[in-house]
Amino acid sequence: MSSPAEVLYRVMVDLGLGSGGVGSEDWPIFIGFMPEAPDEALCVYDTAGRQDGRIMSNGEQIIHPGIQIRIRGKVYSTTRAKAENIARILSEQKRRLVEPETGVFKTLMNFSQTGDILSLGIEAEDPRRRHHFTINAIATITQPMSVPLGIDEVLRGLGPPTDPPPGDVAIYFDQSPGATTVLYWWNGSAWIPFG
């Protein structure tokens, strides 16, 4: 099972907002811990979310997980601009399908900031005098329940499968000749394109 921070990490890497962790040079993204180097780095943390009650029919509790993104850099204006760009791009995402390291598909339904970008200033014990900013948000993350075709069949683009049974959740990739690759999901009555 992937934590919300792991899902957001994958979304950010896929969107080119940073690169993948240790050994990366261009704004590497870390999960849960930001090492001392490099100077320009990003870190995603799991934080307190928001509970929105229960679904009446089945009692399922609805929780929107909390996320914090920390942005660190040497130059105030560059670091602030990076934070603003990340917040803008993530806020534009809707129904973004990702595959975190666990190999289990997740969908980032939305990313909503809970306040302004915060400047944390320069840490007193930091001899490099780097600026820190944070973005605090809540997210809605879901997991598709099933895929009607084997992944090899999906990736070969065999076209839309027959309609899944009622209540089933399914996805497929349209990679037929001449088609733009599009991901579709089954809403219970029709195939709907993601995005």
C-alpha positions, 0 to 999 in steps of 0.5 A: 500500500502506498502512502499519500506522500509516495503517490504525490512523489510519483505524480511530481516525478511524472510531471517533471517537477523534480527528479527521483531522489538520491543521485539526482541533480535537478531538484531531487524529490525525497519522501519523509526526509530531506538530506543535507545535500543538494542545496536545491531539493524537494521533500514530500511528507504525510501530514494530518488530513481532513475527515469528511464523514461517512458514506451512508450506504456502507459506513465507509469513512471519507478521509482526505490525506494531508500532504506537505511539500518542502522546497529548499534552495539557495536563492530566495526568489528562485526557491519561491518561484519553484514553490509557486510553480509546483503549487500551480501545476499540482492544483491543475491535476484531476484524475491523474493515474500513477503507479507508485513504487508498490506497483499498485495503481492510484488516482490523484483525484485532486490536490487542494492547498489549505493555505498560502505558500509559507516561507520558513526562512533560513534555519539558524543552524544551517551554515549554507543559509538556504531558504525553505518554503512549504506547500500544505494541502489535502488530496483525494486519492483513490485506487481502481478496483480492477483492470478488465484486461491483463496489463500486456493486453492493455498496453498492446492497445486491444481497444475497449474491452466489453463492458465490465459487470455493473459496479466494477471499476476498470481502465484501458489504454486506447493505442489503436493505429492512428489514435492518440494514446488515451486512458479511459475509465468505466463509470458504471455505464460508459467509458470516459477519457481521463483528463 
